[in-house]
């Protein structure tokens, strides 16, 4: 499922663009399909490891969060503030009725900052994230331009479309 989402989402990449890759297993699956001539940025060690085999990539520094293998904190936010991304791939721990949620406050702050510094924001999640609960709101549906998903409940589809977000389904439903 994550691989199908990754294969579908990677089609949004255009050459010679600056792209952010969020920390998540779904985004990591996407990273393995990157073949474009891009400049990639991530605060995730796993993503940098994968992307380094495919394109020019830059590690966004900060304080290391060992559990999820990513950087966070003021240094991370300051570095993101110096970059304008053509496209940002973001993920979620949960998608609730009013937006995208994550498990750590610091992760929510990174997603908010990245979204404010991106021309296009693409949320990549599978259906298991819907109707789940998590503590920290990262983004409202209005902050997302494209959702790549395998399937989602009709109640969410209507809210997401009303927010102006394009929904792209994988071939695998």
FENCORSUL-V941644 format. One record per residue. N is the residue number from 1. OMEGA is omega as a letter, one per 40 degrees, with the letter a starting at -180 (999 if undefined). Layout:
# FENCORSUL-V941644
N/OMEGA ; N/OMEGA
This chain:
# FENCORSUL-V941644
1/i ; 2/i ; 3/i ; 4/i ; 5/i ; 6/i ; 7/i ; 8/a ; 9/a ; 10/i ; 11/i ; 12/a ; 13/i ; 14/i ; 15/i ; 16/i ; 17/i ; 18/a ; 19/i ; 20/i ; 21/a ; 22/i ; 23/i ; 24/i ; 25/i ; 26/i ; 27/i ; 28/i ; 29/i ; 30/a ; 31/a ; 32/a ; 33/i ; 34/i ; 35/a ; 36/i ; 37/a ; 38/i ; 39/a ; 40/i ; 41/i ; 42/i ; 43/a ; 44/i ; 45/a ; 46/i ; 47/a ; 48/i ; 49/a ; 50/a ; 51/a ; 52/i ; 53/a ; 54/a ; 55/i ; 56/i ; 57/a ; 58/i ; 59/i ; 60/a ; 61/i ; 62/i ; 63/a ; 64/i ; 65/a ; 66/a ; 67/a ; 68/i ; 69/i ; 70/i ; 71/i ; 72/i ; 73/a ; 74/i ; 75/i ; 76/a ; 77/i ; 78/i ; 79/i ; 80/a ; 81/a ; 82/a ; 83/i ; 84/a ; 85/i ; 86/a ; 87/i ; 88/i ; 89/i ; 90/a ; 91/a ; 92/i ; 93/a ; 94/i ; 95/a ; 96/a ; 97/a ; 98/i ; 99/a ; 100/a ; 101/i ; 102/a ; 103/a ; 104/i ; 105/a ; 106/i ; 107/i ; 108/a ; 109/i ; 110/a ; 111/i ; 112/a ; 113/a ; 114/a ; 115/i ; 116/a ; 117/a ; 118/i ; 119/a ; 120/i ; 121/i ; 122/i ; 123/i ; 124/i ; 125/i ; 126/a ; 127/a ; 128/a ; 129/a ; 130/a ; 131/i ; 132/i ; 133/i ; 134/a ; 135/a ; 136/i ; 137/i ; 138/a ; 139/i ; 140/i ; 141/i ; 142/i ; 143/a ; 144/i ; 145/a ; 146/i ; 147/i ; 148/a ; 149/i ; 150/a ; 151/i ; 152/i ; 153/a ; 154/a ; 155/i ; 156/a ; 157/a ; 158/a ; 159/a ; 160/i ; 161/i ; 162/i ; 163/i ; 164/a ; 165/i ; 166/i ; 167/i ; 168/i ; 169/i ; 170/i ; 171/i ; 172/i ; 173/999
